[in-house]
Amino acid sequence: MYEFHCGSCDARFELLTDVGTESASCPECNATGAERVLSAPGAPFKLTKTGADRRKQERRNDALRKRTKADFKAKRKRAHEARRTPGGDG
């Protein structure tokens, strides 16, 4: 992905092209010879979390585990009670 500048119509555009391409046709005015320009690099990817972010995620995970466990126990209890109820005095 390269960024180009057209000298004819002053348009800037990006184009997915072969490595090392120095000029391209402008999609705005169809002029040939738009020159490749240097564009600002994108922000680097954050692959690791800070200590505070990790602790925050661990708290969310812990709360989710507790909620899931409580839901499971409640459903199990309801299922157990449902098995006892149809017979009357079980």
Summary of the structure (lengths in Angstrom):
residues: 90
radius of gyration: 30.8
end to end distance: 71.9
largest distance: 90.6
contacts: 172
relative contact order: 0.12
helix: 38%
strand: 16%
